[in-house]
Each structure stands twice: as C-alpha cells, then as structure tokens.
Amino acid sequence: MKSILVVTPSLQPHGGAPAVGAWLLQDLQGKYDVTVLTWVAPEISAINRIYGTTIDATRVRIFTVRVVHRWLIRFLRLASLPVERLAAALLARAARRELERRHYDLVV
C-alpha cells in the first residue's frame, strides 16, 4: 500500500484548514497508509463529531513535533514575540526528519 505523510500545524476542530484536513484524512485512510505530523495530537472523536467525518484512529498514525520545540514556541508566544515563521520551520524540520526515517510516496 502506498504511504502518505500529511503535515499540518493543527487538526483541532474549529476552522477551515482543519476541516479540509479532516475530510482529506477520511478519504485517504482506506486507500493509503496515512501518517499525520502536527503540533498537537488531535482528538479524533472530537474531529468526527464536529466535522461529521468517520476517521478511524486505528488507520491513521499521528506524530507530533518534539516536546522541546512545543515548549519553545509557547515560551516565545508568552514573551509576545512573533513565532509563526519559526513554528513553520520547526514543523518542516520535523517533516524532514520523518522523511529520513521512512519512505513516503507523497507528502501533503
């Protein structure tokens, strides 16, 4: 089965991008080996309830950014520093590390 890595800052409910991500996962889960890389592990049951999806948590692997990076971003936000570019760079770095560990046929 072909594998797909979905890289997204968040799948937490309430917002357009997480909704699109949820529907994407629902469509891909039966056809591909799907892995999601995100900042915080999403609560699949809440996603299904809010967006009306039927994502099976056993068919989608979830990886999160390293804890030290999450704490760094939280600290910088508390200091009222702009962190969007740094957060995006750290997420991209985590994706590159995952790609070094495992082959994916597609990265979204």
N, C-alpha and C positions, 0 to 999 in steps of 0.2 A: 504494500500500500504506500502511496506517495505521502510525503510529510510536508506540513506547512507550519511555519512559525509566524504567529500573529504578534506584532509588537505594538503595544498601545499604552499610553500613560495610565488609563483607567477604564474599567468596565463597570464601575459603580453606577447604579441607576441615577436617573435624572439628568438628561442631556441628550443632545442629538448624536454625538460621536459614540457614546456608549451604547445607544440604541442600535446604531448601524453595526457596531462590533458584535453585539449580542445576536442579531439576526444573521450576521456572517458566520458566527460560530455554529449556530443552529443548522445552517445549510451545509457547512463543511464537515461537521462531526461524523456523519455517516459515510462520507466518501473518502476522507483523508485522515491521516494520523495528525491531529491538531495539537499544537503546543502554543500557549499564550504566555508572553513575557510582559509583565506590567509592574507598576509600583507597589500596589497592594493587592493581595489575593481577593478576587471578587467573591461575593456570596451568591452562588449560582441560583439558589432557591429564590432570593430576592429579585435577581435579574429576570428569572422566569415569571415570577408573579407580576412584576411591574411592566415588563415589555411583552408579555404574552408568549414568550418563547418556550421551547421544551428542550433546553440544553441538558444533556446527560453528563453530570460531573465525572462519571467514570470513563467517558470517552474523550475528554479534553484535559490535557496536562497543563497545570498552571505553575509558572515560575515567577518569582518576584525579584526585584533589584535587591542587591545586598543591603542588609540592615544598616551598615555604617553609612551608606550613601543616603538612605532614607533619613537617618538622623541628621546628617549634614544639611540636607535640604530644609528640614524642619527648623534647625538652628538658624540658618541664614534667613528664612522667612520671618522668624521671630525678631531678627535684627533689622527687619524691613528692607532687606536687600533684594534686588531683582534676581531671581534664580531660574527663570524659565529656560534660558539657554543652557545653563549648567545642568538642569534637570534633564533636558533633552539629550545632552551629550552623555550623561551617565546612563540613560536608558539605551542609547545607541552602543555605548561601550559594553553594557551587559548583553546586548544582542550579538555583538561581535564575539564575545566570549562563548556564548551558547553555540554560535556557528562553528567555532573552533572545536567544540566538544562533539558535535553531532551534525550530520549532513541533513539539510532540508532542501526539498525540491523547489520551494517557494517561500519567500519572506514577504509578509504584508505589513 
